[in-house]
Amino acid sequence: MKMVTTNPGCTLEERGIHCVEQARGPIAKITEETDQEILGFGAALTDASCIMLNRLSPEDRKKLLHAVYSPEESNFSVTRLCVGSSDYAGVEYHFAPVPEDMNMEHFDASHDDKDIIPVVKEAMAENPDLYLFSSPWSPPGWMKSSKAMQGGWMLDKYLDAYALYYLKFLQYYLKNGIKIQALTPQNESETDQSSRMPACLWHPETEMKFAKKLRRLLDENEEFRDVKIWLIDHNFVMWHRAVFQMDDPETKAACAGIAWHPYEGYAEQVGYFRRQHPECENHWTEGKCIINMHGFSLNSPRPRLNLGQYGQSFISALQNGIQSITLWNLALDEFGYPNIGPFAARGAVEISRDGKRITPSEEYKALVHFSKYIQRGAKRLIVDTSAVPNNFAVAAFRNPDGTTVVTVSNTEEFDSGLNLEIDGKTVALWVLRESVNTVLL
């Protein structure tokens, strides 16, 4: 048994733990009852991230990608890719340059050859089990009401052409040795971001029609029959939309589940959806904290969080059925660039503009406590935390190899004691302030 701790004073520091005859203080009771299966953890390789990674020397880039993706290191095992440009890109781009090209005769994804595809292949070399999924920020502008990649609605008359466009994208990547295993039809399907960046509004029924068309097209191509479709790719608060869409039997047959973002709403809303559609998958595909965000506005400064709050955020999502957590940009510079949109963000890893300094974020440090120790295929164990103070969050997992992993966060500014009860034994922990911890049993 051991405990690994990260807080402001240490990173992945191993600390001894022991069993006690009688618990003193609060107890988290770990049961043998299981819930969702875990896919993995990671971050997005956006155009911006790949540009920054390619500013490093080949040696430094290999060292960083090894630290992030290798199963012996941080073990990031899930990665999001963009279909065309997001707001985090060097320039705006898409892959259908000729308007009304319904048969995609002029499809051209060669933009991705320079930075994105080489970096993705390097990441795959570090982790051959890397799970890749893709999301578009906008269809080509000529398919939309705005006639531009900024803002506007997706038009139904172009759904067949757009399904073919998406298939061509998957084929292009497969030709380059990259198999994409899941996809979303649209990033953040209920906002046009005030027409300030690549974005597109999708009526729920339009997204449902598209998913069914794309499913048929994927099934007609043997190499893509196993590709999963995740709907919505937007905030927890939109759980009603998820229920509406999955209530349609044909849509449910076409789609494996829902992609979620934590910018608005609460993780419990994923739980509301799961009660009505328990067989559907649920994945956190972008974003940061979901704790203490009541009243938060996208136009207001984001609160600075400590490591314990990041850990609590991830634990809350997992407690409500999330199967994977994918952070936004893996790497940006110290000013949050490259960026062609209106929003400020930090990379999970910061690379200085001169490529000479690499700094992991608190968010990255916290997620490593999950990615490094929780194996793909692990089952979440139900934990009774009814007698645990609010400064603690606890989640437990049973790995395929039989090991048990418990994650514990402490959001407060003081150290505190906590006990874990499992298999008739009591394990006493001393949990440091503002920390995220992994207990290996």
C-alpha positions as CSV (number, residue, x, y, z in Angstrom):
1,M,0.0,0.0,0.0
2,K,1.1,3.5,-0.7
3,M,-0.2,7.0,-1.3
4,V,1.1,9.4,-4.0
5,T,0.5,13.1,-3.4
6,T,0.7,16.4,-5.4
7,N,0.2,19.7,-3.7
8,P,1.9,23.1,-3.8
9,G,4.9,21.6,-2.0
10,C,5.4,18.3,-3.9
11,T,4.7,16.4,-7.1
12,L,3.9,12.7,-7.1
13,E,5.5,12.3,-3.8
14,E,5.2,8.7,-2.4
15,R,4.0,8.5,1.2
16,G,3.5,5.6,3.5
17,I,0.1,4.6,4.8
18,H,-1.1,1.9,7.2
19,C,-4.1,0.1,8.5
20,V,-5.5,0.9,11.9
21,E,-7.7,-1.1,14.3
22,Q,-10.1,1.8,14.9
23,A,-10.7,4.8,12.8
24,R,-10.3,8.3,14.1
25,G,-12.1,10.9,12.1
26,P,-14.3,10.7,8.9
27,I,-14.6,7.4,7.0
28,A,-15.1,6.8,3.2
29,K,-16.6,3.3,2.8
30,I,-15.5,1.6,-0.5
31,T,-18.0,-1.0,-1.6
32,E,-17.7,-3.9,-4.1
33,E,-20.6,-2.4,-6.2
34,T,-19.4,-1.3,-9.6
35,D,-20.5,1.3,-12.1
36,Q,-19.1,2.7,-15.4
37,E,-16.1,1.4,-17.2
38,I,-13.2,3.9,-17.7
39,L,-11.8,4.7,-21.2
40,G,-9.0,7.0,-20.2
41,F,-7.7,10.5,-19.8
42,G,-5.9,13.0,-22.0
43,A,-5.9,16.3,-23.9
44,A,-6.6,17.8,-27.3
45,L,-3.9,18.0,-30.0
46,T,-5.3,21.1,-31.7
47,D,-3.6,22.9,-34.5
48,A,-2.3,25.4,-32.0
49,S,-0.9,22.7,-29.7
50,C,0.9,20.9,-32.6
51,I,2.4,24.3,-33.7
52,M,3.8,24.8,-30.3
53,L,5.1,21.2,-30.0
54,N,6.9,21.6,-33.3
55,R,8.7,24.7,-32.0
56,L,10.6,22.4,-29.7
57,S,13.7,20.7,-30.8
58,P,13.1,17.1,-32.0
59,E,14.8,15.9,-28.8
60,D,12.8,18.1,-26.5
61,R,9.5,17.2,-28.3
62,K,10.2,13.5,-28.0
63,K,11.0,13.9,-24.3
64,L,7.8,15.8,-23.6
65,L,5.5,13.5,-25.6
66,H,7.1,10.5,-23.8
67,A,6.4,12.2,-20.5
68,V,2.8,12.8,-21.5
69,Y,1.8,9.7,-23.4
70,S,4.0,6.8,-22.4
71,P,2.2,4.2,-20.2
72,E,5.3,4.3,-17.9
73,E,4.9,8.0,-17.4
74,S,1.6,10.1,-17.4
75,N,-0.1,7.6,-19.7
76,F,-2.4,10.1,-21.5
77,S,-4.5,7.6,-23.5
78,V,-7.3,9.7,-25.1
79,T,-6.8,12.5,-27.5
80,R,-9.1,14.9,-29.3
81,L,-8.5,16.1,-32.9
82,C,-10.1,19.0,-34.7
83,V,-11.9,18.6,-38.1
84,G,-10.8,21.9,-39.7
85,S,-9.8,24.8,-37.5
86,S,-11.0,25.5,-34.0
87,D,-10.4,28.8,-32.3
88,Y,-7.0,27.4,-31.3
89,A,-5.3,27.3,-34.7
90,G,-2.7,29.3,-36.6
91,V,-5.2,30.2,-39.3
92,E,-8.8,29.5,-40.2
93,Y,-9.2,26.5,-42.5
94,H,-11.5,23.8,-43.7
95,F,-11.2,21.0,-46.3
96,A,-13.8,21.7,-48.9
97,P,-12.6,24.8,-50.7
98,V,-15.0,24.7,-53.7
99,P,-18.6,25.8,-52.9
100,E,-21.4,23.4,-53.8
101,D,-18.9,20.5,-54.2
102,M,-21.5,18.0,-53.1
103,N,-19.4,15.0,-54.1
104,M,-16.3,16.3,-52.3
105,E,-14.3,16.0,-55.6
106,H,-12.0,18.8,-54.3
107,F,-11.7,17.7,-50.7
108,D,-8.2,18.6,-49.4
109,A,-7.0,18.0,-45.8
110,S,-3.3,18.6,-46.6
111,H,-3.3,21.5,-44.1
112,D,-2.9,18.9,-41.4
113,D,0.3,17.4,-43.0
114,K,2.7,20.0,-41.6
115,D,2.1,20.0,-37.9
116,I,-0.9,17.9,-36.7
117,I,-0.4,14.5,-38.4
118,P,3.3,14.2,-37.5
119,V,2.7,15.1,-33.9
120,V,-0.2,12.6,-33.6
121,K,1.9,9.9,-35.0
122,E,4.7,10.7,-32.5
123,A,2.1,10.5,-29.7
124,M,0.9,7.2,-31.0
125,A,4.4,5.8,-31.0
126,E,4.6,6.6,-27.3
127,N,1.2,5.1,-26.6
128,P,0.1,2.6,-29.2
129,D,-3.3,2.2,-27.4
130,L,-4.0,6.0,-27.8
131,Y,-7.8,6.5,-28.4
132,L,-8.5,9.2,-30.9
133,F,-11.8,11.1,-31.4
134,S,-12.5,14.1,-33.6
135,S,-14.7,17.2,-33.4
136,P,-15.5,19.9,-36.0
137,W,-15.9,23.6,-34.9
138,S,-17.7,24.4,-38.1
139,P,-18.6,22.8,-41.4
140,P,-17.3,24.7,-44.5
141,G,-19.0,28.1,-44.6
142,W,-20.9,27.4,-47.8
143,M,-22.9,24.7,-46.0
144,K,-24.3,27.2,-43.4
145,S,-26.7,30.0,-43.2
146,S,-23.9,32.5,-42.5
147,K,-21.9,31.4,-45.5
148,A,-18.8,31.7,-43.3
149,M,-17.2,29.5,-40.7
150,Q,-18.1,32.1,-38.0
151,G,-21.6,31.6,-36.6
152,G,-24.7,30.6,-38.5
153,W,-26.9,27.4,-38.7
154,M,-26.1,24.1,-40.4
155,L,-28.5,23.8,-43.4
156,D,-30.3,20.5,-43.8
157,K,-29.8,20.5,-47.6
158,Y,-26.0,19.9,-47.1
159,L,-26.2,17.1,-44.6
160,D,-25.3,14.4,-47.2
161,A,-22.4,16.4,-48.5
162,Y,-21.2,17.0,-44.9
163,A,-21.4,13.3,-44.1
164,L,-19.2,12.6,-47.1
165,Y,-16.9,15.4,-46.0
166,Y,-16.5,13.7,-42.6
167,L,-15.9,10.3,-44.2
168,K,-13.2,11.8,-46.4
169,F,-11.5,13.3,-43.3
170,L,-11.5,9.8,-41.6
171,Q,-10.1,8.2,-44.7
172,Y,-7.4,10.9,-45.1
173,Y,-6.2,10.2,-41.5
174,L,-6.4,6.4,-42.0
175,K,-4.3,6.7,-45.1
176,N,-1.7,8.4,-42.9
177,G,-1.8,5.5,-40.4
178,I,-4.1,7.2,-37.9
179,K,-7.4,5.5,-37.0
180,I,-10.0,7.8,-35.4
181,Q,-12.2,5.7,-33.2
182,A,-15.0,8.1,-32.2
183,L,-16.4,11.4,-33.4
184,T,-18.8,14.2,-32.6
185,P,-20.8,15.9,-35.3
186,Q,-20.2,19.4,-33.9
187,N,-18.3,21.1,-31.1
188,E,-20.7,23.0,-28.8
189,S,-23.8,22.6,-30.9
190,E,-25.9,25.3,-29.2
191,T,-23.7,28.4,-29.7
192,D,-22.4,30.4,-32.6
193,Q,-20.0,32.2,-30.2
194,S,-21.4,35.6,-31.4
195,S,-19.8,34.9,-34.8
196,R,-16.3,35.6,-33.4
197,M,-14.7,32.2,-34.2
198,P,-15.4,29.0,-36.1
199,A,-18.7,27.8,-34.7
200,C,-22.1,26.5,-35.8
201,L,-25.6,26.1,-34.4
202,W,-27.3,22.8,-34.9
203,H,-31.0,22.2,-34.3
204,P,-31.3,19.0,-32.2
205,E,-33.3,17.3,-35.0
206,T,-30.7,18.4,-37.6
207,E,-27.9,16.8,-35.6
208,M,-30.1,13.6,-35.2
209,K,-30.6,13.5,-39.0
210,F,-26.9,13.9,-39.6
211,A,-25.9,11.3,-37.1
212,K,-28.1,8.7,-38.9
213,K,-26.8,9.7,-42.3
214,L,-23.2,9.5,-41.1
215,R,-23.8,6.2,-39.4
216,R,-25.1,4.6,-42.6
217,L,-22.1,6.0,-44.5
218,L,-19.7,4.6,-41.8
219,D,-21.4,1.2,-41.9
220,E,-21.0,1.0,-45.7
221,N,-17.2,1.3,-45.2
222,E,-15.9,-1.7,-43.4
223,E,-12.9,0.1,-41.8
224,F,-15.2,2.6,-40.1
225,R,-18.1,0.4,-38.8
226,D,-16.6,0.5,-35.3
227,V,-16.4,4.3,-35.2
228,K,-18.6,5.7,-32.4
229,I,-20.7,8.8,-32.7
230,W,-21.1,11.0,-29.5
231,L,-23.8,13.7,-29.7
232,I,-24.0,17.3,-28.4
233,D,-20.3,17.9,-27.4
234,H,-21.6,20.8,-25.2
235,N,-22.4,21.7,-21.6
236,F,-23.8,19.6,-18.8
237,V,-26.8,21.9,-18.6
238,M,-28.0,20.6,-22.0
239,W,-28.9,17.2,-20.5
240,H,-32.5,17.7,-21.6
241,R,-31.3,17.9,-25.2
242,A,-29.4,14.6,-24.7
243,V,-32.5,12.9,-23.3
244,F,-34.7,14.2,-26.2
245,Q,-32.2,13.0,-28.8
246,M,-31.6,9.5,-27.3
247,D,-35.3,9.0,-26.8
248,D,-35.5,8.6,-30.6
249,P,-34.7,4.8,-31.2
250,E,-33.0,5.4,-34.6
251,T,-30.7,8.1,-33.2
252,K,-29.9,5.9,-30.2
253,A,-29.1,3.0,-32.6
254,A,-26.7,5.3,-34.5
255,C,-24.9,6.9,-31.6
256,A,-23.0,5.4,-28.7
257,G,-23.5,8.3,-26.3
258,I,-23.0,11.9,-25.3
259,A,-19.9,14.2,-25.2
260,W,-20.0,16.8,-22.4
261,H,-18.3,20.1,-21.5
262,P,-18.3,21.5,-17.9
263,Y,-18.5,25.2,-18.7
264,E,-22.2,25.5,-17.7
265,G,-24.1,23.3,-15.4
266,Y,-23.1,20.6,-12.9
267,A,-21.8,17.0,-13.2
268,E,-25.0,15.8,-11.5
269,Q,-26.8,16.6,-14.7
270,V,-24.9,13.8,-16.4
271,G,-26.4,11.6,-13.7
272,Y,-29.9,12.8,-14.5
273,F,-29.3,11.8,-18.2
274,R,-27.9,8.4,-17.1
275,R,-31.0,7.6,-15.1
276,Q,-33.1,7.8,-18.3
277,H,-30.4,6.3,-20.7
278,P,-28.1,4.1,-18.5
279,E,-26.6,2.2,-21.4
280,C,-25.3,5.3,-23.2
281,E,-21.6,6.3,-22.9
282,N,-20.7,9.7,-21.4
283,H,-17.4,11.5,-22.0
284,W,-15.9,14.8,-20.9
285,T,-14.4,16.0,-24.2
286,E,-13.2,19.5,-23.3
287,G,-12.9,21.9,-20.4
288,K,-11.6,22.4,-16.9
289,C,-13.2,22.8,-13.5
290,I,-16.9,22.0,-12.7
291,I,-16.7,22.9,-9.0
292,N,-17.6,26.3,-7.5
293,M,-18.8,27.6,-10.9
294,H,-22.2,28.8,-9.7
295,G,-23.0,32.2,-11.4
296,F,-19.9,31.9,-13.6
297,S,-20.0,33.9,-16.8
298,L,-17.8,33.2,-19.9
299,N,-17.2,37.0,-20.0
300,S,-15.9,37.1,-16.4
301,P,-12.4,36.2,-15.3
302,R,-12.0,32.5,-14.5
303,P,-11.3,31.8,-10.8
304,R,-7.8,30.5,-10.0
305,L,-8.1,27.0,-8.6
306,N,-5.9,24.9,-6.4
307,L,-4.8,21.3,-7.1
308,G,-7.4,20.0,-4.7
309,Q,-10.2,21.8,-6.5
310,Y,-9.0,20.3,-9.9
311,G,-9.0,16.9,-8.3
312,Q,-12.5,17.5,-6.9
313,S,-13.7,18.6,-10.3
314,F,-12.5,15.4,-12.0
315,I,-13.8,13.1,-9.2
316,S,-17.2,14.8,-9.3
317,A,-17.5,14.0,-13.0
318,L,-16.4,10.4,-12.5
319,Q,-18.8,10.0,-9.7
320,N,-21.6,10.9,-12.1
321,G,-20.8,8.4,-14.8
322,I,-18.1,10.1,-17.0
323,Q,-15.9,7.5,-18.6
324,S,-13.1,9.7,-20.0
325,I,-11.8,13.1,-19.3
326,T,-10.1,15.1,-22.1
327,L,-8.6,18.5,-21.3
328,W,-8.6,21.3,-23.9
329,N,-5.3,22.2,-25.6
330,L,-2.4,20.0,-24.6
331,A,0.1,22.9,-25.2
332,L,0.0,26.6,-25.7
333,D,2.5,29.4,-25.2
334,E,2.7,31.5,-22.0
335,F,0.1,34.0,-23.5
336,G,-2.5,31.4,-24.5
337,Y,-1.6,31.4,-28.2
338,P,-1.8,30.4,-31.1
339,N,-5.5,31.6,-30.9
340,I,-7.8,33.0,-33.6
341,G,-10.8,33.3,-31.2
342,P,-12.0,35.5,-28.4
343,F,-11.4,33.3,-25.4
344,A,-8.4,33.1,-23.1
345,A,-7.1,29.6,-22.1
346,R,-4.0,27.9,-20.8
347,G,-2.5,24.8,-22.2
348,A,-2.3,21.7,-20.1
349,V,1.4,22.3,-20.7
350,E,2.9,25.7,-21.3
351,I,5.7,26.0,-23.9
352,S,7.5,29.4,-24.1
353,R,7.4,31.1,-27.4
354,D,11.1,30.5,-27.9
355,G,10.6,26.8,-27.2
356,K,13.1,26.8,-24.3
357,R,10.8,26.4,-21.3
358,I,8.1,23.8,-20.6
359,T,5.8,24.2,-17.6
360,P,3.0,21.8,-16.6
361,S,-0.2,23.4,-15.4
362,E,-2.0,22.5,-12.1
363,E,-4.7,21.0,-14.2
364,Y,-2.3,18.6,-15.9
365,K,-0.6,17.7,-12.6
366,A,-4.1,16.8,-11.1
367,L,-5.2,14.7,-14.1
368,V,-2.0,12.7,-14.0
369,H,-3.3,11.2,-10.7
370,F,-6.0,9.6,-12.7
371,S,-4.3,8.9,-16.0
372,K,-1.2,7.3,-14.6
373,Y,-2.9,4.8,-12.2
374,I,-6.4,4.1,-13.5
375,Q,-6.2,1.5,-16.4
376,R,-8.4,1.4,-19.4
377,G,-11.3,-1.0,-18.6
378,A,-11.3,-0.2,-14.9
379,K,-14.7,-0.2,-13.2
380,R,-15.6,2.6,-10.8
381,L,-16.4,1.3,-7.3
382,I,-19.3,2.9,-5.4
383,V,-18.0,4.9,-2.4
384,D,-20.2,5.9,0.6
385,T,-19.0,9.4,1.5
386,S,-22.0,10.4,3.5
387,A,-19.8,10.9,6.6
388,V,-17.0,12.7,4.8
389,P,-16.6,16.5,5.1
390,N,-17.1,18.6,1.9
391,N,-13.4,19.5,1.6
392,F,-12.7,15.9,0.6
393,A,-13.8,14.1,-2.6
394,V,-13.2,10.4,-3.0
395,A,-13.5,8.0,-5.9
396,A,-12.4,4.4,-6.2
397,F,-11.6,2.1,-9.2
398,R,-10.9,-1.6,-9.7
399,N,-8.4,-2.1,-12.5
400,P,-8.5,-5.0,-14.9
401,D,-5.4,-6.5,-13.2
402,G,-7.3,-6.6,-9.9
403,T,-5.6,-3.6,-8.2
404,T,-7.6,-1.0,-6.4
405,V,-7.0,2.7,-7.0
406,V,-8.5,5.4,-4.8
407,T,-8.3,9.1,-5.7
408,V,-8.7,11.7,-2.9
409,S,-8.7,15.5,-3.1
410,N,-8.5,18.0,-0.3
411,T,-9.6,21.5,-1.3
412,E,-9.0,23.2,2.0
413,E,-5.9,25.3,3.1
414,F,-5.1,22.9,5.9
415,D,-4.0,19.2,6.3
416,S,-6.7,16.8,7.5
417,G,-7.2,13.1,8.4
418,L,-9.4,10.7,6.4
419,N,-10.0,7.0,6.7
420,L,-10.8,4.5,3.9
421,E,-12.8,1.4,4.8
422,I,-12.3,-1.5,2.3
423,D,-12.5,-5.3,2.5
424,G,-13.0,-5.1,6.2
425,K,-9.9,-3.1,6.8
426,T,-9.4,0.6,7.7
427,V,-6.6,2.6,6.1
428,A,-5.7,5.9,7.8
429,L,-4.6,8.8,5.6
430,W,-3.1,12.2,6.4
431,V,-4.2,14.3,3.4
432,L,-2.2,17.4,2.8
433,R,-3.8,20.8,2.1
434,E,-4.8,21.7,-1.5
435,S,-3.8,18.3,-2.7
436,V,-4.8,15.5,-5.1
437,N,-3.8,12.0,-4.0
438,T,-3.8,8.5,-5.4
439,V,-4.0,5.6,-3.0
440,L,-2.8,2.2,-4.4
441,L,-4.1,-0.8,-2.5
